[in-house]
Amino acid sequence: MKKPELLLPAGSFSRLKTAFLYGADAVYAGIPEMSLRAKSRFSLEEMEDGVSFAHDIGKKVYLTLNLFSHNKDTSLLENFAKTIKILDPDGIIISDPGIFQYIKNEIPQIPIHISTQANVCSWLTVDFWKKLGASLCVLGREVSFEEVKEIRKKCNDIRLEIFIHGAMCISYSGRCLMSAFMASRSANQGACAHSCRWKYKSKLLLEEEQRPGEYFEMEEDNNGSYILNSKDLCLMPKLNKLMDIGIDSFKIEGRNKSEYYVAQTARVYRRAIDDYFDNSQDWNSDKYMKELVILQNRGYTLGFFDGIPGQEAQGYTDTASKSDWRNAGVIRDNANGMLTIELRHKLKKGDEIEILSPFRFEPVKIILNEIYNKDNDKLVKELAPGKTNQSVKIPISRDFSLFPQNSVIRIKIKRY
């Protein structure tokens, strides 16, 4: 068996570096004009730096061009092609057949990956794209494990990629119309408003045409109703089965997620994959799940792994995180016995934080006895993140090599 590629999202240059620091083999990213992430924080110059950074350390970057094109977009393709040539990514992710054809003709040397937006759910569709020249297909989240096995068996000469972790869309492989209808923001043009996460007030009785007199009740409680809210995908308990059948790339969702999310998913799945290849007989997912439930999540589901999921895959009561842990900050400097932390959560004297070192799986726990405001080096009792990049310094006597720049920190919150 060959180790699957671990593919992480990178919504900014900082997250790209974080992903690689914690063990990603590759990242996928896009600039707003070209991808399904209108809120991407990558400028063209940063993307160029990101690709160079990745190549210098032997890693890969896949560029997203996975919007569904309208006439207005076609006039931009010539400049897109020029941009791709400048960036020189390791592949480009495409969902639109017209864009596929254009890029294949204009830049035939670049590998093309077929996006999950293209709804690839059968071996016949994989074979179709392979014959057109695609080098990889991202299978739709609706594909069960039994279907994946059959696709792998019948299509063994093209790379296959699947999502193993992240948010689940209520729509078929992300083909959402709700956002455009309710917020005039097209999810298929990179501006999803996440309407499926909204709270809806409702008290309805539904009568199906063929079942007269049989009513299905839908009502809200004091928290409202979240009838469209899926739990988050987590295939860690089944990761060994996916490695056994030779899936080429494991993809994690989340280009709008924080450095902490990127670091935590990268480090946990990296360790799980490496441990399996070191000793598959004794591999057990429990060790890794203990870390993943600490990550902010809406509750976890296996999605369509075992077939069409039931109502247990939905979160009908709220969209709040089930975790008591939060992103506390990112280490931006490490010198002279002090760690400089860019805050993501309020820190106060006496708090216990956990630093997630890229070089060990067990978190490093530290009690904050002294906190200094980075801007003026004054001792403070507490400091919270503001509109600017508020930072603190903390003294540390541990081995500094454990905490390089872009290491992340978490803190347990108190629920009242």
N, C-alpha and C positions, 0 to 999 in steps of 0.2 A: 504493500500500500504506500501511496505517496501522501504526505501531509496536505490537507486542504489549505488553501490560502485563507488567511484571516483578513477580511476586508472591513474597514471602519469608515464611518462618515467623517468628513472634514468640512465644517461650515465656515472655517476661518484658518488663517495660517497658523495661529496658535494651537488650534485643535488638531491640525495636521501634525505638528511636531509632537503634541501630546500622544496621539495615536501611535506614532512610531516609537516613542519613548517606552510605551507600555506593551509593545510586542506586535503591533499590526504589521502584516506583510505588505499591505497596500491600502490606499484610501481612495474614495470617490468624492469628487468635489465639482463645483460648477460656479461660473460667474452668472449673476442674475439674468443677463440677457439671453443666456443659452440653455438654461436648465429649468427644472421644475422646483427651483428654490428661489423665489423672488427676493427672499430676505437673506440670501447668501452675503457674507461679509468679505468675500474675496474680490479684490480689484484685479485687473489684468496683470499688473506688475507683481502683486503678491502671489498670484497663481504661477507666474513664471518662476519666481523665487521658490515656491513650494515644490514645483516639479524638479528644479535643480537640486534642492535640498534632499528630496527623496532619492534621486539618482545617485547622489554623492554617497549615500549610505546603503545603496543596494536595494532600495524599496521602489514601489510603483505607485503611480497616480493615474486614475481613470477619470476622464473628463465627461461630465454629463451634458448631453444635448438631447434630452428626452422629452421636450415639449411636443405637443401635437400642433403641427404648423397650420396657420391660416395664410391667406394670400399675402398679408402684410409681412409675414415672416420670411417668405421666400426671397424677397429682395435683400435680405440681410445675410443670406447663406454664403455669398461670395466672401464677405468680410469674416464670417464665422470660420470658413475654411482657411483663410489666411491666419487667423488667430490660432487655430489648431496647429498649423505648421510651425508657428513661432513657439508655442508652448511645448510641442513635441511630447505629449502624454503617452502612456503605455497602452492606451486603448480609449475608445469613446463609446459612451452608453447612449443608445438610440432606441426610440420606440416607433417613430413615424416612418413608414415604408418609403415615402418620398425623400425624406432627409437621408435615410439609409442609402438610397440609390445615388443621391447627389454626392455624399461624402465618399462613397465607394469609388465613384468615378473620378472625383477631384483629388482624393488622397488615398490611393489604393494600398499604400504601404502600411496604413494604420489599422490595427485590429479593431473590429467593431463588435461591441457587446449588445445584445438585444435586451432592452429594459423590461422589468416586470410590468411596466405599463402596456406592453405589447400583448399581455394575456397569453403567455406561452404555457399551455396546460396539457399538452399531449406530445408523444414522440413524433407524431406526424408533423406538428408545427415546428418542433426542433429540427427535424430533417429538412423542412422547407427552408428555414433560415440558414442552415448549414450549406445547402446547395446554392444559396444566393451569395455565400461568402462570409457569413458571420463566424466569428471564432469562439463565441460564448453565448449561451442563453441563460438569462435569469428566469427561473421558473416562477409562475404565479403562486401566490400564497395559498391559493385554493387547491393545490395539488397535494394529494395524500401520499404517505410514505410508500404504499403499494404501487401507486402510479409513478412515483419517482424511481423506484426500482426498475420498473418496466422501461421507462424512458432511458435510464442509464444503460440497461442491457441492449436496447435496440439502437442507441445513439452513443456508441463508445468512442467515436472519433471527433467529438466536439466537447468543449468544456461546458460544465453545468454549474450553475450558481444558485443557491437558495438563501432566503432570509432565515436566520436562526434566532433573531432577537429584535424587539422594538415594537413600536406602535402598530396597531392593526387598523386598517381602514374599513369602514362599514360597507364600502362599495367594492365591486369586483376589480381586484388588482389596482385599486386607486382610481378607477374611472368614475369620478364623483361629479354629480350634477347639483348637489345640494348647495355647495358653496356659491356657485354662480347664481342660483335661484334666490338664495336668502341674503347674500351679501354682495352680489355683483362682482365676485372675485372667483375667477375660474381656476379650479384645482388642476385642470389639464393644461393651464398656461403658467403654472408656477406660483399661484397666489391664493392657495387654499386658506379659508378662514376657520377651518376645523369645526364646521357646523355640527358634526356628529358628537362633539363634546359638550355642546350647549345644554343647558337645563330647559326642558319644555314643560309648560303647564298643560295638563290634560286630564280629562275624565271622559272617556269614550266607551261606547259599546259598539263593537264591530260585529256585523252579521255577514257571514260568507254566503254568497249567492246559492250555493248548492246545499247549504245547511240552514234552512229557514227555522227561526226560533231558537237557534243555538248561538248564544252571544259570548263574545270574547271581551272581557273587561280590561280596560287599561286606565289606571288612575295614578295620581301622584300622592306622595306623602308630604310631610313638612319640609323635606329636602328637595322637593321637585321630582321630576322624572327624567331619566337618562336612557331613553329607549334605544338609542343608536350607539351607545358607548361600549366598544369592545375592550376587554382586558388586553394587556400587552402580551405579545408573543414571546415565548421562551422555550426553546427546544433543547436546553441543556440536558434534561433527563433522557433525551433520545439521541444525543450527539454521537454516541458510540455506534448506533445503527447507521447513521449517515456517513460516518467515517468508514465503516465496513464496506459500504457499496461504492465508495470512490467518488463522492461529490468533490468537485475541484475547488470550489470557493464558498466559504461561509460568510454571509453578508449581515451586517448589523445596521439597522435603521437608525436615523437620527441626525440629519445634517443641521438641524436647528438646536440640537442638544448641547449641553455645556461641556467644558473640558473634563469635569468630574465624571459625567456619563461616559464620555469617550474612554477615559482612563480606566474606569471600573470595568466596563464591558471588555475592553482589550485585555486587561491583565487577567481577568477570570477565564475568559475563553482561551487565551494563550496558554495558560497553565493547564486547563482541561485537555486541550489538544496535545500538548507536549507530554503530559502524564500518560495519556492513552497510548501514545506511540512508544513510550518507555516501558509500560507494563499494562497491556490491555486486559489481562486476566483479572487484575485487582482493581480496575477502574470503577469508580462509583461517583455518581453525580452529586451526592449529598454535600460533599465538601464545598463544591462550587456554588450550589444553590444557596447555601448559607450566606454567601457574599452577594449574590444577585438579589435576594429579597431585601437586603439593606439598601440597594439602589432604589431611588424613587420609582414607583411603578403603580399601575392601576389594578394590581392583581395580575397573575400570570395565567396564560392558557397555552395549550399545545396547538391552538389554531385548527387547521385541517389535517394535521398529521395522521390522525386515526380515522379520517373521514369527515363528513359534515358535522361540525360541533353543535352541541345543544345549548340551552340557555346558560349553562355554567360558564360559557366563554364570554358572557356579557356582564357588564357592571351596571345594573339598573338603578342603583341608589345614589351614586356620586362619581366624580372623576378625581377625587382627592388621592394623594399618594398613600399607599398602605405602609410605607416605611417611616420610621422615626428618625432617620438619618438625613442630613442635608449637606450639600456642597458648602464647605466653609471657606475655601479659597485655593489659590494657586501660588506656588513658590516661584517668585520672579528673580530672586538673588540668594546667594548662599556664600557668605564671606565673613571673615573676622568674627567667627563665633555667633553670627546672627543669621536667621532666616528672614527674608523679606517676603511677606505674604500679601498678595492682592486679594482683598476681601470679597467674598460672596455671601457672607452671613456675619451677623454681629458676633464678636468675640469679647469676652470679659474675663477679668482676673479670676482664677480658680477653675475655669472651664477645662475639660479634658478633650483634646482633639486627637484624631488619628491621622497620621500621614501615611499615604499609600506609596510606599517605595517601589520603584520599578524593578528593584533587585531582590526583593523578598516578598513572599505571598502574605505573610502575617503583617497586619498594620502595626505601625510604631505609635504607641500611645504616649502623649506628652501632656502634663499639667501646666497650664499657663500661669506661672507665678509672676512674670513680668511681661508687660506689653508696652511697646513704644510706638508712638505715632511716627511713621516714616518721614512725614513732611518736616517735622521740627525736632525729632529725637526725644520728645518729652514723654515721660512715663504717664500712662493713662490707665484708668480702671476698666474701660471698655471702649470699643470703637466699632462702628457699623459701616457697611458700604454705602456710598452716596452716589450722586450722579457722575462724579469723576471716579477714577480708579483709586479709591481709598485703600491705603496699604498700612500694614503694621510690621514691626520688627520684633522678633522674639529670640532671646538667647537660647542656645542649645549646646549641650555638651556631648551629644552623640556623634557617631561617625558621620561626618558631613558627606562622604561619598554616597551615602544612602539616599540623599535628597537633592538630586540635580534640579536645575531649572525646569519648570513645567510639571513638577510633581504636584499632586493634588492632595487636599486635606478635607476631611469630613468631620461633622460634629453631630452628636445625638441631641435631638430637641425634646423639650418637655411638652407633653400634650395635656391640656387642662379640660 
